[in-house]
């Protein structure tokens, strides 16, 4: 699609700025000092206190300095989360290069859809499905780019998000927070941590709750979270951490789908449109238990074992878009419109046909992960050896009932006059002027077979990090996985990874790696197609630099990923239609670059900027491909993304101001409809008065109407949130 001169100029200007910021050697400065007896104290930049985290364990499962990691990693700090008033994971994607929203909490990373996450490096997401994780319990977010098969087993090749949870601290702190804002937002949280037994036992207690309306019709949310933690130093060499969370999420008027669009990506009605009635809901209740043991076995041998278990129940009743009356064929209109008129239902072209779904899901999952790390020197070469294993067991139950006009108009009735009762049918809904009057309790429902699945995952892995000399480091690892699903054949896979780092000086690291990924596919019992495992391979080359005596860091990475037997959602699937819910379309190749800059610009000015270019293309297709075209752009994969967030401190008045933007390039949906590019701007203001902290955030300052991602034609695109305001007041004891 041809772009306007202004849009093209905007892209080019900021791309040039991002590249220049990351690569310009002019950022280094010379330092001089006089030879005298005065002690010289070197103060690192504010980035070390605010937005930059020097170590991340996710990329190697060992404490490794950022410059010694042989791949691209981003860490979103607690301060960045707070400055952006981020309360759920979708608020953070703007700060991650190469990551955009796909649907709900799912993302597109390096061109591929990614739904899996980790908590403290282990599996067990209680929000999995159609709920969005909340951030109250999260200390920071680690983002590992590229395939993660060697360390974490099954997963997508774009990367993996890890939520590092808050732990008890051996210092007494208590904080109370209240917040309010647009769409009747009202909530608060309290958190306290401290010592129970001197130097032996510490605790953490927390509680969070918020109520909020939505810009979408009939959508209201209530989120509650209770959290408790205990850290016990059983011996000088043994740390034990116990954690428990209770989650209660009540979302009225959900599960929210998108808003229909034209083929060029313009919304066909107001973005407030929703197919859901006021009585629809999505409720999630979960209990999460986690136990962590950190043990120093010997001076150079440690073990970390994490056991995580949760059970959740997710119940939902909602209306699904089936398609507009205007999109029916002439023969279909001749068949259905007279019946709709007789039943008193809307028949204009803007009327949406719908399906009602009553669903219940239950999941019990537990996992154990144990890692042994040995550090030693052999033949004057330093080694950090990791040997570990993980095991996961998942039991899931899914039951559902559905109703739609196709079923209720063709069903058998003891009394034929019953079919003339409009209350038993799922009514059409005019999307331009929706009238929500249906009573779903009176629908005639049709049972679907209950699905019960049991699956296990076992992985064993070994890795060696080697410092050959002051300039060269290397890493090599291998993992074996076995996946078993009840009633299906057992799958296994071997995932290797190798990488190398060259450090010509303390301020530069040049890295290269090769990694593989593997994702087994669970074929439903009633599916008409058999899904084979997805396999992926990535080559990555990058350079990391530290500038201005540690005040500024930059990362440049280039990658090439090939993924085979790619699985995508079938845009024509409707529950009970007999069509496969997922399709495998062949091979997709994704290649691109990412640039991340983080640090201090001046003593009081800090910020982050990230840019990504990605070209994700279907390079090998099957005859039943969703668009049956080799060379097509892959779904929801933008060519360009650019994000920035910068904070300026005003120490004289104990305040700071921040501003940032998020730019996402044009994409295509599963149905090939355009998802238009957009730019949104956010800002915040903070001030400290004694023990009080006041923060005001303004999101989507210019009230931009945009779509965060595309889905399919009948469900349209997911609209972004209009302009909103959040005011927060905290008090610390």
Buried (B, 14 or more C-beta within 10 A) or exposed (E): EEEEEEBEEBBEEBBEBBBEBBBEEEBEEEEEEEEEEEEEEEEBBBBBEBBBBBEBBBBBBBEBEBBBBBBBBBBBBBBBBBBBBBBBBBBBBBBBBBBBBBBBBBBBBBBBBBBBBBBBBBBBBBBBBBBBBBBBBBBBBBBBBBBBBBBBBBBBBBBBBBBBBBBBBBEEEEBBBBBBBBBEBBBBBBBBBBBEEEEEBBBBBBBBBBBBBBBBBBBBBBBBBBBBBBBBBEEEEBBBBBBBBBBBBBBBBBBBBBBBBEEEBEBBBBBBBBBBBBBBBBBBBBBBBBBBBBBBEEEBBBBBBBBBBBBBBBBBBBBBBBBBBEBBEEEEBEEBBEBBEEBEBBBBEBBBBBBBBBBBBBBBBBBBBBBBBBBEEEEEEBBBBBBBBBBBBBBBBBBBBBBBBBBBBEEEEEEEEEBEBBEBBBBBBBBBEBEBEBEBEEBBBBEBEEBBBEBBBBBBBBBBBBBEEEEEBBBBBBBBBBBBBEEBEEBEBEBEBBBBBEBEEEBEBBBBBBBBBBBBBBBBEEBEBEBBBBBBBBBBBBBBBBBBBBBBBBBBBBBBBBBBBBBBBBBBBBBBBEBBBBBBBBBBBBBBBBBBBBBBBEEEEBBBBBBBBBBBBBBBBBEEBBBEEBEBBBBBBBBBBBBBBBBBBEEEEEBBBBBBBBBBBBBBBBBBBBBBBBBBBBBBBBBBEEEEBBBBBBBBEEEBBBBBBBBBBBBBBBBBBBBBEBBBBBBBE
